[in-house]
Amino acid sequence: MFEMINPLQALSGLLVGTLVGFTGVGGGSLMTPLLVLVFGIHATTAVGTDLLYAAATKTVGTVVHGSKGGVDWGIVGRLAAGSVPATGLTLLFISRLGKSAGATHGLITTVLGVALILTAVSILFRSKIVAFFARRSGPSNPARTTGLTVLLGAALGVLVSLSSVGAGAIGVTVLLILYPALPARRLVGTDIAHAVPLTLLAGLGHWLMGSIDWNLLVSLLVGSIPGVIIGSLLASWAPDKVLRPVLASTLALVGGKLIF
């Protein structure tokens, strides 16, 4: 039975949901550090709760993108071929490490900090990163692309299971490098679709380990659902050249604070 909704946590969900709709950056990059640094929630609980939060919100995004043909299900399958086993192994590792709460907290906060900095770099320099690899890539090799896609899925499985961050900005940036011929919007939809089973599996794993705060999850969702709608409506008014540097700088600072 759920307790009364926490208004401050619901407000946080509203703010993060608005920023997600406003900028397109995954909620994990914003929500998890907020829960750890502002609300003082244990890193493991913050990550586990945020994973189920992400699974719920990205399911809606997948339905929208899928209904418009904006998902390449073949790429989703290749990503999942790497992320599902990697997620299972990572959760097993966390469960074994869980005997030492301090070690688990330290590992997750460090990985979260590194993931936030990588996300900031991906947001700020995405076009330059993609252009750099485009100039140096050789002829198209489907077998190599498939293998690298599976490897990307495995890397995201580890990163997301430990920090709940990585399936958004980092995943899309690498997909743009691997599949330059596909429209960016279709790759974004593909990344969102892959994030659903990834975050759901990782979230269920954290649930089995007792790392989910259900009252926190409900409070966040109550605020984030209208927040995403508001942010999406406002997105067309915001200049991208202003939003990207501000958001990237914020994530880099938060990531540095978590590491050091």
PyMOL commands that set and color helices and strands:
alter all, ss='L'
color gray80, all
select helices_A, chain A and resi 7-23+28-37+43-67+73-97+101-136+142-163+169-178+184-208+214-237+240-259
alter helices_A, ss='H'
color red, helices_A
deselect
rebuild
show_as cartoon
